[in-house]
Amino acid sequence: MAGFHGLVRGNTEIFYRQQHGASSVFFVQGMCGCELNSDNSTEGFIKFGYDGEDAYVFDKDRLSWIAVNPEFQTLADRWNANTFMNKYFKTLLEKDCVKWLLIYLRAGREALQRKVAPEVFIGKRSDGDRVLRVSCLVSGFYPWAIEVTWLGNGEEIADIESSDVLPNQDMTYRVLKTIELSGDDRKSYSCHIEHASLLRGINVPWERATEGGTNVGIGTGAAAVSLTLLGIIVGIGFWSKRQNRRDQQSPSETSKAHQRPVETGRVLP
């Protein structure tokens, strides 16, 4: 990569002197990446910014640079004239970058391909005489990306309060989704979760009459994923703005700290 750095620096310094004369301070930002597809074809890109603005991008198939901003057309033309340099960039993307990508994947395969199924808890609390706040806490999952939604009679609910996806101390993540219902609402509600650890999305129903917690196994086809309905009072103190003080408490300590009864959901077999 030292050769890459030298080419970029040398050509950019020439451009700057031509544009501004005397030497001064300027910033060049670069981004380089590649992809290896299942059919062994490759994709790659090189992008540059200049003093905080997008400048030009490299088309490896055409061996040419495209100016994003007309101000940098002169520099793009200069680089397009350097056939040897552009062939170097093409090789960098199609061979060197892919080689290092495979090395990093092998070295970090265990961490990169780690998948941990979530634990789910559904609870409620009253907010006034006629308003219920029902929360779905999804915790202990990895990787970070997850989709959690509330369904009412099978239809997705748009008006949902959501925390950020926050880290746990064991390198997993959690997220909290809350809806508000009127006291006389009799729709059927469920928390829908989609995650890489699950072969398909799952629904965890909220049932008003259910008390306590239960351990439930869900068949996903290739494996059974265990979802434990944790005994945690949710809807109080799990929002990201208050989390710094709460992170030191264990689930059992959190339960002891709040004595308001909760109502849990269960997963249908």
C-alpha positions in Angstrom: 0.0 0.0 0.0 3.0 2.3 0.3 3.1 2.6 -3.5 -0.6 3.5 -3.5 0.0 6.3 -0.9 2.9 7.7 -2.9 1.0 7.9 -6.1 -1.9 9.7 -4.5 0.2 12.1 -2.6 2.5 13.0 -5.5 -0.3 13.6 -8.0 -2.4 15.6 -5.5 0.5 17.8 -4.5 1.1 18.7 -8.2 -2.6 19.5 -8.6 -2.6 21.7 -5.5 0.5 23.7 -6.6 -1.1 24.3 -10.0 -4.3 25.5 -8.4 -3.0 27.5 -5.5 0.6 28.3 -6.2 2.5 28.4 -2.9 2.4 25.3 -0.7 -0.2 25.2 2.1 -2.2 22.7 4.1 -4.8 20.6 2.4 -6.6 17.3 3.1 -7.1 14.3 0.9 -9.4 11.5 2.1 -9.5 8.2 0.4 -11.7 5.1 0.5 -10.8 1.7 -1.0 -12.7 -1.6 -0.9 -13.5 -4.8 -2.7 -16.1 -7.6 -2.7 -15.8 -11.2 -3.7 -19.0 -12.7 -5.1 -20.1 -16.4 -4.9 -19.2 -16.9 -8.6 -15.7 -15.6 -7.8 -16.3 -12.3 -9.7 -15.1 -9.2 -7.9 -16.2 -5.7 -7.3 -14.0 -2.8 -6.1 -14.0 0.9 -5.7 -11.6 3.8 -5.0 -13.1 7.1 -4.0 -11.3 10.4 -3.1 -12.3 13.5 -1.3 -10.4 16.8 -1.3 -10.7 19.3 1.7 -13.9 17.6 2.8 -15.6 17.5 -0.7 -16.1 14.5 -2.9 -13.6 14.7 -5.7 -13.4 11.7 -8.1 -14.0 7.9 -8.3 -12.2 5.2 -10.2 -13.9 2.9 -12.7 -11.7 -0.2 -12.7 -13.4 -1.8 -15.8 -12.8 1.3 -17.9 -9.5 2.2 -16.3 -10.7 5.8 -15.9 -11.4 8.4 -13.2 -14.7 10.3 -13.0 -14.8 13.7 -11.5 -17.7 14.1 -9.1 -17.2 17.8 -8.9 -16.2 19.8 -12.1 -13.5 21.5 -10.1 -11.5 18.2 -10.1 -11.9 17.5 -13.8 -8.3 18.7 -14.4 -7.0 16.2 -11.9 -9.2 13.4 -13.3 -7.8 14.1 -16.8 -4.3 13.9 -15.5 -4.9 10.6 -13.8 -6.7 9.2 -16.9 -3.6 9.9 -18.9 -1.5 7.7 -16.6 -2.3 4.3 -18.0 0.4 2.5 -15.9 -1.0 4.0 -12.7 -4.6 3.0 -13.5 -3.6 -0.6 -14.3 -1.9 -0.7 -10.9 -5.2 0.5 -9.3 -7.1 -2.2 -11.1 -4.7 -4.9 -9.9 -4.9 -3.5 -6.4 -8.7 -3.9 -6.4 -9.0 -7.3 -8.2 -6.1 -9.1 -6.7 -4.3 -7.5 -3.7 -7.5 -6.3 -2.0 -9.3 -9.6 -2.5 -6.2 -11.5 -1.1 -6.2 -9.4 2.1 -10.0 -9.7 2.4 -9.7 -13.5 2.4 -6.8 -13.4 5.0 -8.9 -11.2 7.3 -11.9 -13.4 6.9 -10.0 -16.5 7.8 -8.4 -14.8 10.8 -11.7 -13.4 12.1 -14.1 -16.1 10.9 -15.2 -17.1 14.4 -16.1 -13.5 15.4 -17.4 -12.4 12.0 -19.7 -15.4 11.6 -20.8 -15.5 15.3 -24.6 -15.7 15.7 -26.5 -15.5 19.0 -30.2 -15.8 19.2 -32.1 -13.2 21.1 -34.0 -13.4 24.4 -37.4 -11.8 24.4 -39.5 -10.4 27.2 -42.9 -8.7 26.9 -44.3 -6.6 29.8 -46.8 -3.9 30.5 -47.3 -1.0 32.8 -50.2 1.4 33.3 -49.7 5.1 32.4 -52.9 6.5 33.8 -56.3 4.9 34.1 -56.9 4.1 30.4 -53.4 3.9 28.8 -51.2 0.8 28.7 -47.6 0.9 27.7 -46.5 -2.5 26.4 -42.8 -3.1 25.8 -40.9 -5.8 23.9 -37.3 -6.1 25.2 -35.1 -8.1 22.8 -31.7 -8.8 24.3 -28.6 -11.0 24.0 -28.4 -11.1 20.2 -25.5 -10.9 17.9 -24.7 -9.5 15.3 -26.0 -6.0 15.7 -28.5 -5.8 12.8 -32.0 -6.7 13.8 -35.6 -5.9 12.9 -38.1 -5.6 15.8 -41.7 -4.5 15.1 -45.1 -4.7 16.8 -48.0 -6.2 15.0 -51.7 -5.6 15.8 -54.0 -8.3 14.4 -51.1 -9.2 12.1 -50.6 -5.6 10.8 -47.4 -3.7 11.5 -47.9 -0.7 13.9 -46.2 2.5 12.8 -46.3 4.5 16.0 -43.6 2.8 18.1 -41.2 4.2 20.6 -37.8 2.7 20.2 -34.5 2.8 22.0 -31.2 2.6 20.1 -29.6 -0.8 19.6 -27.3 -0.8 22.7 -24.4 -3.0 23.7 -24.5 -5.5 26.5 -21.5 -6.3 28.7 -21.1 -9.7 27.1 -20.6 -8.3 23.5 -24.2 -8.9 22.6 -26.9 -6.2 22.0 -30.4 -5.2 23.1 -33.3 -3.0 21.9 -36.6 -2.0 23.4 -39.8 -1.3 21.4 -42.9 0.2 23.2 -46.4 0.8 22.1 -49.3 2.7 23.8 -52.8 1.1 23.9 -56.1 2.2 25.3 -57.4 0.2 28.2 -60.3 -1.2 26.2 -58.2 -2.2 23.2 -58.9 -5.9 22.4 -56.7 -6.4 19.4 -54.2 -9.3 19.3 -50.7 -8.0 19.6 -47.3 -9.6 19.1 -43.7 -8.6 18.9 -42.1 -9.7 15.6 -38.3 -10.3 15.4 -36.1 -10.9 12.4 -32.4 -11.7 13.0 -29.5 -13.5 11.3 -29.6 -16.1 14.0 -33.1 -17.1 13.1 -34.0 -19.0 9.9 -37.2 -17.1 9.7 -39.0 -14.3 11.6 -40.8 -15.1 14.8 -43.8 -13.6 16.6 -43.9 -13.4 20.4 -47.6 -12.8 21.3 -48.6 -10.6 24.2 -51.4 -12.2 26.1 -53.2 -10.1 28.8 -54.0 -13.1 31.0 -50.5 -14.6 31.2 -48.6 -14.2 34.4 -45.0 -15.1 35.2 -42.3 -16.2 32.8 -41.5 -19.3 30.8 -38.8 -20.9 28.7 -39.8 -21.6 25.2 -38.1 -23.4 22.3 -38.8 -22.4 18.7 -38.0 -24.7 15.8 -36.3 -22.9 13.0 -35.7 -25.8 10.7 -32.0 -26.4 11.1 -31.9 -25.8 14.8 -34.0 -25.0 17.9 -33.5 -21.5 19.1 -34.2 -20.9 22.8 -36.1 -17.7 23.7 -36.3 -17.0 27.4 -38.9 -14.6 28.7 -36.8 -12.8 31.2 -38.3 -11.6 34.5 -37.3 -7.9 34.1 -39.6 -4.9 34.6 -39.4 -3.2 31.2 -40.7 0.2 30.2 -38.8 1.7 33.2 -35.2 2.7 32.9 -34.2 0.8 29.7 -34.0 3.8 27.5 -30.6 4.7 26.2 -30.5 8.1 28.0 -30.8 6.4 31.4 -28.7 3.3 30.6 -25.4 4.3 32.1 -26.7 3.9 35.6 -28.6 0.7 34.9 -25.8 -1.3 33.1 -24.2 -2.3 36.4 -27.4 -4.1 37.5 -28.0 -7.8 36.8 -31.5 -8.9 35.5 -32.3 -10.3 38.9 -31.3 -7.0 40.6 -33.5 -5.1 38.2 -36.5 -7.3 39.0 -36.0 -6.7 42.7 -35.8 -2.9 42.3 -39.3 -2.7 40.8 -42.2 -4.5 42.4 -44.9 -3.5 39.9 -46.5 -6.7 38.5 -45.9 -7.4 34.9 -47.7 -9.4 32.2 -45.6 -11.6 30.0 -46.1 -13.0 26.6 -45.4 -16.6 25.4 -44.4 -18.2 22.1 -46.9 -20.5 20.5 -45.5 -24.0 19.7 
